[in-house]
Amino acid sequence: MLYATEKVINNADATFIVQQIQHFLNGRIELKSGNKSRKDLKKEFKARAIKLKTKTLLLDEQLITSNLKKKIKTIYPYEYKIVSKEIIDKAIIEKIENIAYIRPIPAIQITNTSGSEKVSKQLYLQYVINSLNGEVLTYIAPGISIGMSGDGNGQTSHSDINKIVKSIK
C-alpha cells in the first residue's frame, strides 16, 4: 500500500497517511484560493529544510546502506540516530517535536524489456518528515535514466544524505 511500510498498516503508518492527506489538501486549498503560487510553495518548502539543523534525524537501520552506516559521521553534520523502525513509529505516534525521519514513498514503476526478459523496477522518493506534524521538510528524488540506473530503491544512501545536506544550506 502506498505510504505504508509493511503489508499491514500499523498506527504509525495510519498517522503518517492521514497527516500527508491533510497536508496535500491544505496545499491544494492554498493554491486554489490564490494565496500562494507554486513558486511561493517551493520557497516555503526550501525554507522547511533548514529545520533539520535543529532536529535529530532518525534513520531506519533496515533502510540504510552499509556504506552510509560507515560514512554518515563524515557527511551529516547534524544530530542523527540509526534506530529500529519501532523507534521511528513511536516518534510518529507520540508526535515528538525535535525528531525527523525518512520515509520512502513509491514514485514510479519502470518496466524495461531486454530480449525475452522483462525487468520492472519501483523507484522511490524519500521524504524527510517532521514527526511532530507530518510536514515534509525536504525530499530526495531518484535519478532516472534509460538504463533504469540511479538511486530510488527505497534505501537511504551516502548520496541521498549528501542531497539532504545540500537542501539544508
DAHURA-V73114 format. One record per backbone hydrogen bond with DSSP energy under -1.0 kcal/mol. CO is the residue of the C=O (numbers start at 1). NH is the residue of the N-H. Records with the same first field share a line. If there is no record, write none. Layout:
CO = NH + NH
This chain:
1 = 4
10 = 14
11 = 15
12 = 16
13 = 17
14 = 18
15 = 19
16 = 20
17 = 21
18 = 22
19 = 23
20 = 24
21 = 25
22 = 26
23 = 27
24 = 28
25 = 29
26 = 30
27 = 31
28 = 32
29 = 33
30 = 36
37 = 41
38 = 42
39 = 43
40 = 44
41 = 45
42 = 46
43 = 47
44 = 48
48 = 51
49 = 52
50 = 53
51 = 54
52 = 55
56 = 100
57 = 81
59 = 83
60 = 63
63 = 156
65 = 69
66 = 70
67 = 71
68 = 72
71 = 74
72 = 76
79 = 57
81 = 59
83 = 61
84 = 88
85 = 89
86 = 90
87 = 91
88 = 92
89 = 93
90 = 94
91 = 96
98 = 56
99 = 131
100 = 58
101 = 129
103 = 127
105 = 125
108 = 123
110 = 121
112 = 119
114 = 117
117 = 114
119 = 112
121 = 110
123 = 107 + 108
125 = 105
126 = 140
127 = 103
128 = 137 + 138
129 = 101
130 = 134
135 = 130
138 = 128
140 = 126
145 = 148
152 = 124
156 = 65
157 = 161
158 = 162
159 = 163
160 = 164
161 = 165
162 = 166
163 = 167
164 = 168
165 = 169
